[in-house]
Amino acid sequence: MAKPKKVKAAKVKQAKSTKTKTPKNGKPKSGNGAKGGTVKHAHVQHACSILDPFCPAARAAKRPDVMGNTSIGFCVRGSSVITTDATGAAMSCFVPGLGRYGLNTATLAAGTWTLNGNTSQWQTLSSSGFVDSNAGEIRIVSFGCIFRSTASATNCQGLVNTFVVPNPINGMTLGALSSNYPETRMMPMTAGMELSWISKPVGTKAHMFRAYSDATSTMTDFDWTSMFVEISGGAVSTAVAVVEYVVNVEFTLKNASIGASNMAGTITKPRPANPVANTIQSSVHSKMDSFVSGGVEKLEKAVSTAASDAFDMLGSFGLGLLGF
């Protein structure tokens, strides 16, 4: 006799709870808050791309103001070794020479440094040949340097003095170990130490295009600040440090450029206008110190934090004035 089949009881689906789940951070998610966070992140990221020259997003980035309709973004980068003299001293100056010229050294005598002007001028930046061959008008988007101590722990000694000068001139004199310059930082030379620096705009023309012919080995009218690095009491006649520099520029093609007609097709579209990012940049430049202790990661964190704080300071009133 066949056994009766068992009838499975129907499963009753429970209604989903309407209780809001609380994330691990203890704060409930908000649709508007999430959207606001996304908007903030986008503006901060845009701002960092024109603030931190070492940020991946800054590489060959254009300024988001639609002025560069027919421009090319390009990154000029390289490094310079700092070698001390017979007294263990050295000084180098790094200038924003429109992506062409960028550094010079100084000579110490009787406690006074003289920036070499008679025998040498601003030195050409490595990898600047492309800009020199093709640029018609140009502007700097971001510029910065990272100082790295290369001396061994047993051979590392002396002091490092860094400071900012708006418009240095070849042949100018500077006092040894002076703290009379803007944003001076003086510290012991230690093995493996890193110090980052970002240049800041000088005047109202820093973000305007200018003729590339202004870039000369004797130029003095820089639109961005310059950095000096001084070594005192270091190991004598020794390469004690290296300075990595990055200059992101935006330029138009000159008519006589070799292959300009072919290159014209590679010109990228201008970045959408972002007055919020540009305002954040101005705010960070006015409040943040040019020097940051540490290398690329420390600089990126410092710039991102400063840009985020600047966005918060704008608030709803400030954003409203900018059309947001």
C-alpha positions as CSV (number, residue, x, y, z in Angstrom):
1,M,0.0,0.0,0.0
2,A,1.5,3.4,-1.1
3,K,2.5,5.8,1.6
4,P,0.8,9.2,1.5
5,K,3.1,12.0,0.3
6,K,4.2,14.5,2.8
7,V,3.0,18.0,2.2
8,K,5.6,20.7,2.8
9,A,4.4,23.6,4.9
10,A,4.4,26.8,2.9
11,K,7.2,29.2,3.9
12,V,5.9,32.5,5.1
13,K,8.1,35.4,4.0
14,Q,8.7,38.0,6.7
15,A,8.3,41.6,5.8
16,K,11.6,43.5,5.6
17,S,12.3,45.6,8.6
18,T,11.9,49.3,8.1
19,K,14.5,50.0,10.6
20,T,17.4,52.0,9.3
21,K,20.7,50.1,9.4
22,T,23.5,52.0,11.1
23,P,26.9,51.8,9.5
24,K,30.0,50.9,11.4
25,N,30.9,54.5,11.9
26,G,27.6,55.0,13.8
27,K,26.2,57.5,11.3
28,P,23.2,56.6,9.2
29,K,23.6,56.9,5.5
30,S,21.8,59.9,3.9
31,G,21.0,60.2,0.2
32,N,21.6,63.9,0.2
33,G,24.7,63.5,2.3
34,A,26.2,60.9,0.0
35,K,25.5,63.1,-3.0
36,G,27.0,66.1,-1.2
37,G,30.1,64.0,-0.4
38,T,30.5,63.0,-4.0
39,V,30.3,66.6,-5.1
40,K,32.8,67.7,-2.5
41,H,35.2,64.9,-3.5
42,A,35.0,66.0,-7.2
43,H,35.8,69.6,-6.4
44,V,38.6,68.7,-4.0
45,Q,40.1,66.3,-6.6
46,H,39.9,69.1,-9.2
47,A,41.6,71.5,-6.8
48,C,44.3,69.0,-5.9
49,S,45.1,68.5,-9.6
50,I,46.2,72.2,-9.9
51,L,47.6,72.4,-6.3
52,D,49.9,69.4,-6.0
53,P,52.3,69.1,-8.9
54,F,53.2,65.5,-7.9
55,C,49.6,64.3,-7.8
56,P,48.9,61.8,-10.7
57,A,45.9,63.9,-11.7
58,A,48.1,67.0,-12.0
59,R,50.4,65.5,-14.7
60,A,50.0,67.6,-17.8
61,A,46.7,68.9,-16.3
62,K,45.0,72.1,-17.6
63,R,43.6,74.8,-15.4
64,P,39.8,74.4,-15.3
65,D,38.9,77.9,-16.5
66,V,38.3,77.2,-20.3
67,M,41.0,79.7,-21.3
68,G,43.1,76.9,-22.8
69,N,40.8,76.1,-25.7
70,T,43.6,75.3,-28.1
71,S,46.3,74.3,-25.6
72,I,48.4,71.3,-24.8
73,G,49.2,70.2,-21.3
74,F,52.7,69.0,-20.6
75,C,54.8,67.9,-17.6
76,V,58.5,68.9,-17.3
77,R,60.3,67.0,-14.6
78,G,63.8,66.2,-13.6
79,S,66.3,66.3,-10.7
80,S,69.3,68.3,-9.6
81,V,72.1,67.0,-7.4
82,I,73.3,69.3,-4.6
83,T,77.1,69.1,-4.0
84,T,78.9,70.9,-1.2
85,D,82.0,73.0,-1.7
86,A,85.4,72.7,0.2
87,T,83.7,74.2,3.3
88,G,80.7,71.9,3.3
89,A,78.3,74.5,2.0
90,A,76.0,74.7,-1.0
91,M,73.1,76.7,-2.3
92,S,70.7,76.2,-5.2
93,C,67.7,78.2,-6.4
94,F,64.7,76.7,-8.2
95,V,62.7,79.1,-10.3
96,P,59.4,78.8,-12.4
97,G,61.0,79.6,-15.8
98,L,57.9,78.8,-17.8
99,G,58.9,75.1,-18.3
100,R,62.3,76.0,-19.9
101,Y,64.6,77.5,-17.3
102,G,64.6,76.4,-13.7
103,L,67.7,76.5,-11.5
104,N,71.0,78.1,-10.6
105,T,73.6,77.8,-7.9
106,A,75.3,80.3,-5.7
107,T,78.9,80.9,-4.4
108,L,79.7,81.6,-0.8
109,A,82.4,84.2,0.2
110,A,82.8,85.9,3.6
111,G,79.4,84.8,4.9
112,T,77.5,86.1,1.8
113,W,76.0,84.0,-1.0
114,T,76.0,85.4,-4.6
115,L,73.7,83.8,-7.1
116,N,75.8,83.1,-10.1
117,G,75.1,85.7,-12.8
118,N,78.3,86.6,-14.5
119,T,79.5,83.1,-15.5
120,S,76.2,81.3,-15.7
121,Q,72.5,82.0,-15.9
122,W,69.3,80.1,-15.3
123,Q,70.0,76.5,-16.3
124,T,67.7,74.7,-18.7
125,L,65.4,72.1,-17.2
126,S,65.8,68.6,-18.5
127,S,62.9,67.3,-20.7
128,S,62.0,70.9,-21.7
129,G,62.9,70.5,-25.3
130,F,59.4,69.7,-26.5
131,V,58.1,72.9,-24.9
132,D,60.9,74.9,-26.3
133,S,60.3,73.7,-29.8
134,N,56.5,74.1,-29.9
135,A,55.2,76.6,-27.3
136,G,53.7,79.9,-28.6
137,E,52.0,81.1,-25.4
138,I,52.4,79.4,-22.1
139,R,51.3,79.4,-18.4
140,I,52.3,77.4,-15.4
141,V,49.5,75.2,-13.9
142,S,51.6,73.9,-10.9
143,F,55.2,73.8,-9.8
144,G,57.0,72.1,-6.9
145,C,60.1,70.4,-5.6
146,I,61.0,67.6,-3.2
147,F,64.3,67.8,-1.4
148,R,65.8,64.4,-0.5
149,S,68.9,63.8,1.6
150,T,71.2,61.2,0.0
151,A,74.1,61.3,2.4
152,S,74.7,58.1,4.4
153,A,73.9,58.1,8.1
154,T,77.6,58.2,9.0
155,N,78.3,61.0,6.5
156,C,75.2,63.1,7.2
157,Q,75.8,66.4,9.1
158,G,75.1,70.1,9.1
159,L,72.0,72.2,8.5
160,V,69.5,72.6,5.8
161,N,68.0,76.0,5.3
162,T,65.1,76.5,2.8
163,F,63.1,79.6,2.0
164,V,61.0,81.3,-0.6
165,V,61.7,84.3,-2.8
166,P,59.2,85.8,-5.2
167,N,61.5,87.1,-7.9
168,P,65.1,86.1,-7.6
169,I,67.7,87.8,-9.8
170,N,71.0,86.3,-11.1
171,G,73.8,88.0,-9.2
172,M,71.7,88.8,-6.1
173,T,73.4,88.4,-2.7
174,L,71.9,86.6,0.3
175,G,73.2,86.2,3.9
176,A,74.3,82.8,5.0
177,L,71.9,80.9,7.2
178,S,69.5,83.9,7.2
179,S,66.0,83.6,8.4
180,N,64.8,86.9,7.0
181,Y,63.1,85.4,4.0
182,P,59.4,84.3,3.7
183,E,58.6,80.8,5.0
184,T,62.1,79.9,6.2
185,R,62.7,76.4,7.4
186,M,66.0,75.5,9.1
187,M,66.6,71.9,10.3
188,P,69.4,69.4,10.9
189,M,70.5,67.4,7.9
190,T,69.5,63.8,8.6
191,A,69.8,60.6,6.5
192,G,66.8,59.9,4.3
193,M,65.0,63.2,5.2
194,E,62.5,64.6,2.7
195,L,60.9,68.0,2.4
196,S,58.3,68.9,-0.1
197,W,57.6,72.4,-1.5
198,I,54.9,73.8,-3.7
199,S,55.2,77.1,-5.6
200,K,52.5,79.8,-5.2
201,P,51.2,82.4,-7.6
202,V,52.8,85.9,-7.5
203,G,50.4,88.7,-8.6
204,T,47.3,88.5,-10.8
205,K,49.0,87.3,-14.0
206,A,50.1,83.9,-12.7
207,H,47.1,82.2,-14.4
208,M,47.3,84.1,-17.6
209,F,49.0,82.9,-20.8
210,R,52.2,84.8,-21.7
211,A,54.5,84.7,-24.7
212,Y,57.0,81.8,-24.5
213,S,59.7,84.2,-25.7
214,D,59.6,85.7,-22.2
215,A,61.4,82.5,-21.0
216,T,65.1,83.6,-21.1
217,S,68.2,82.6,-19.2
218,T,68.2,86.1,-17.5
219,M,64.5,86.5,-16.8
220,T,63.4,88.1,-13.5
221,D,59.6,88.5,-13.9
222,F,58.4,85.2,-12.5
223,D,54.7,84.7,-11.9
224,W,55.3,82.0,-9.3
225,T,57.5,81.8,-6.2
226,S,61.0,80.3,-6.2
227,M,62.7,78.1,-3.6
228,F,66.2,78.3,-2.2
229,V,68.0,75.4,-0.6
230,E,71.1,76.1,1.5
231,I,73.4,73.5,3.1
232,S,75.8,74.6,5.9
233,G,78.3,72.5,7.8
234,G,77.8,69.4,5.5
235,A,80.4,66.9,4.4
236,V,82.9,68.7,2.3
237,S,82.9,68.3,-1.5
238,T,80.2,65.7,-1.4
239,A,76.9,65.1,-3.2
240,V,74.6,65.3,-0.1
241,A,71.1,65.7,-1.6
242,V,69.0,65.6,-4.7
243,V,66.0,67.9,-5.6
244,E,63.3,66.5,-7.8
245,Y,61.3,69.2,-9.6
246,V,58.0,69.0,-11.5
247,V,56.5,71.8,-13.6
248,N,53.1,71.3,-15.2
249,V,52.5,73.8,-18.0
250,E,49.8,74.5,-20.5
251,F,50.8,76.1,-23.9
252,T,49.5,77.0,-27.3
253,L,51.3,75.9,-30.5
254,K,53.4,78.5,-32.3
255,N,52.8,78.7,-36.0
256,A,56.4,77.9,-36.9
257,S,56.3,74.8,-34.7
258,I,57.8,71.7,-36.4
259,G,54.8,69.5,-37.2
260,A,52.4,71.9,-35.6
261,S,49.7,71.0,-38.2
262,N,50.0,67.4,-37.2
263,M,50.1,68.0,-33.5
264,A,47.0,70.2,-33.7
265,G,44.9,67.1,-33.9
266,T,46.2,65.9,-30.5
267,I,45.1,69.0,-28.6
268,T,42.8,67.9,-25.8
269,K,39.5,69.6,-25.0
270,P,39.7,72.3,-22.3
271,R,38.7,71.2,-18.8
272,P,35.2,72.3,-17.9
273,A,35.2,75.6,-15.9
274,N,35.3,74.9,-12.2
275,P,35.2,78.1,-10.2
276,V,34.9,76.1,-7.0
277,A,38.2,74.3,-7.6
278,N,39.9,77.6,-8.6
279,T,38.6,79.3,-5.5
280,I,39.8,76.4,-3.3
281,Q,43.2,76.7,-4.9
282,S,43.4,80.4,-4.1
283,S,42.3,79.7,-0.5
284,V,44.9,76.9,0.0
285,H,47.7,79.0,-1.5
286,S,46.9,81.9,0.9
287,K,46.7,79.8,4.1
288,M,48.8,76.7,3.6
289,D,52.6,76.7,4.2
290,S,54.6,76.2,1.0
291,F,56.8,73.5,2.8
292,V,55.5,70.1,4.0
293,S,57.8,67.8,6.0
294,G,58.0,64.5,4.1
295,G,57.7,63.3,0.5
296,V,55.0,62.7,-2.1
297,E,52.5,61.0,0.2
298,K,52.8,63.6,3.0
299,L,52.4,66.4,0.5
300,E,49.3,64.7,-1.1
301,K,47.7,64.3,2.3
302,A,48.4,67.9,3.4
303,V,47.1,69.4,0.2
304,S,44.0,67.1,0.2
305,T,43.2,68.1,3.8
306,A,43.7,71.8,3.1
307,A,41.5,71.6,0.0
308,S,38.8,69.8,1.9
309,D,38.8,72.3,4.7
310,A,38.7,75.1,2.1
311,F,35.6,73.5,0.5
312,D,33.9,73.4,3.9
313,M,34.7,77.0,4.5
314,L,33.0,78.0,1.3
315,G,29.7,76.7,2.7
316,S,26.4,77.1,1.1
317,F,26.7,80.9,0.9
318,G,30.0,80.8,-0.8
319,L,28.9,78.1,-3.3
320,G,25.8,80.1,-4.0
321,L,27.9,83.1,-5.1
322,L,29.7,80.8,-7.5
323,G,26.5,79.6,-9.0
324,F,26.2,76.2,-7.2
